[in-house]
Amino acid sequence: MGVSRHRDAERLARDLIASMERPREDDWLSFQQEFEDHHLKSQSKNYRASFVPAARKLENLCNPKRVSDVTPLMLARFHTRMREAGLANTTAASYLRQLRITINWAAEHGYLEQRVKVVVPRVDEDEEMKGRPLSLEELERLLKAAGKLLGVHAAPMESMLRGYWLSGLRRTEGYLLSWDNSEELLVVKIDGRRPMVEIPTKLDKGRKRRTLSLTPDFVEHLRSLPNREGRVYRPLTKQGRVVRSVDTLGVLISDIGATTNIVTKPGRHPTVHDLRRSFGERWAARVTPPVLKELMRHRDIKTTLKYYVGQSAERTANQVWDVFERSQGGVLGGAREPAAEANRS
């Protein structure tokens, strides 16, 4: 734009600076699109997926029209309404953490004059798992249910469920497990002395590139598979079509779990995460907590101690007392019961 006078140029410069400093008044939906285009696209798939349910839940319960509507008072109401709607405290806290990231980004990019304080409630340390580990007998029932539901197309799904049980992989990780090198998939390397799986940054929950050590029983399972190209697992639907998304996979496995009559918690049936919990429980009895933390890829060892090492304490105590009592003839202190003494004489 041509400007004839120096004074006009100064005025235009002041107006431009003022417009840049002035908070943007875009509506909430427009802001979401900007946030997705300029922030989420550079993040991992799992990270991107966490934003959508948090935003949708905020819209359903509080209905913000503009970014500036998302005040501390609205967020406090949002938390209260989530709890009234029956959401677990862990879920509510997760949504608020995601919204805190979103609102901070809005402030940094001129949508708000200042940051909004988002209070994330402390999750009760005694809050239980959403499900529970499965026993070997329950795994066999789950595999049998897959065979019954999927019929002649069940074998790939049965192999995948067994793989989840043996690996402790999350649902998306198992779905993206591959034999071929890729930056979009988890790549299996089983020919070395210590087999590994490479997890690219985009797919890691902690957004780090990792190399995961594989347990011997899972390696044995992988080596038994006939195919060594493309995806490791290619489950089929009831119609014999290849499952094309991790969401479809989740629904299909939930359908299988619902036919087993196995209850992992009131109103819940087996899921992939219950198979992961089973992996954690088995290895908790075999390795030290720091090693288990690495196998489970927990960010904080407190999670490992809380959900796996701590959960197995009663089971360990029962085993110790059973062994002790058998060695002492059934009672504490080594005193034998009269019947036992009579049999010895």
Long-range contacts (C-beta under 8 A, 24 or more apart in sequence): 20-110, 21-110, 22-110, 23-68, 23-110, 23-111, 23-112, 23-113, 24-67, 24-109, 24-110, 24-111, 25-66, 25-68, 26-66, 26-67, 26-111, 27-65, 27-66, 27-67, 28-59, 28-64, 28-65, 28-66, 28-67, 28-69, 28-70, 31-67, 31-106, 31-111, 34-109, 35-102, 35-105, 35-106, 38-109, 39-105, 43-207, 44-201, 44-202, 44-203, 44-204, 44-205, 44-207, 45-172, 45-202, 45-203, 46-172, 46-203, 46-205, 47-207, 50-94, 50-98, 51-98, 51-102, 53-95, 54-94, 54-95, 54-96, 54-98, 54-99, 54-102, 55-99, 55-102, 57-82, 57-87, 57-95, 58-95, 58-99, 61-85, 67-103, 67-106, 67-111, 67-112, 68-111, 68-112, 70-99, 70-103, 70-116, 71-116, 72-116, 72-117, 72-118, 72-119, 75-99, 75-116, 75-118, 75-119, 76-119, 79-119, 79-121, 88-127, 88-130, 89-121, 89-123, 89-124, 89-127, 90-123, 90-127, 90-130, 92-121, 93-120, 93-121, 93-123, 96-120, 96-121, 125-306, 128-265, 129-265, 129-277, 129-307, 129-311, 130-265, 130-268, 130-273, 131-264, 131-265, 131-268, 131-270, 131-271, 131-273, 131-274, 131-277, 132-264, 132-265, 132-274, 132-277, 133-274, 133-277, 133-278, 133-280, 133-281, 133-282, 134-165, 134-262, 134-264, 134-270, 134-274, 134-275, 134-277, 134-278, 135-278, 138-260, 138-262, 138-270, 139-165, 139-275, 139-278, 141-260, 141-262, 142-256, 142-257, 142-260, 142-262, 142-270, 145-256, 145-257, 145-259, 145-260, 146-256, 148-259, 149-238, 149-255, 149-256, 149-259, 150-236, 150-237, 150-238, 150-256, 151-238, 152-240, 153-236, 153-237, 153-238, 153-239, 153-240, 156-233, 156-234, 156-235, 156-236, 157-235, 157-236, 157-252, 157-253, 157-256, 159-225, 159-233, 160-233, 160-235, 161-253, 161-256, 161-275, 162-221, 163-218, 163-221, 163-222, 163-232, 163-233, 164-272, 164-275, 164-276, 164-279, 165-275, 165-278, 165-279, 166-215, 166-217, 166-218, 166-221, 166-279, 167-214, 167-215, 167-218, 167-279, 168-276, 168-279, 168-280, 168-283, 168-295, 168-296, 169-276, 170-205, 170-272, 170-273, 170-276, 171-246, 171-249, 171-250, 171-253, 171-272, 171-273, 172-203, 172-246, 173-199, 173-203, 174-233, 174-272, 175-231, 175-233, 175-243, 175-246, 175-249, 176-203, 176-231, 176-246, 177-231, 177-232, 177-233, 178-230, 178-231, 178-232, 179-227, 179-228, 179-229, 179-230, 179-231, 179-232, 180-229, 180-230, 185-231, 188-214, 188-222, 188-232, 190-214, 190-219, 190-222, 190-223, 195-219, 195-222, 204-297, 205-297, 205-299, 206-297, 206-299, 210-297, 212-295, 212-297, 213-294, 213-295, 215-283, 215-295, 277-307, 280-304, 280-307, 280-308, 281-308, 281-311, 281-312, 284-308, 284-309, 284-311, 284-312, 285-312, 285-316
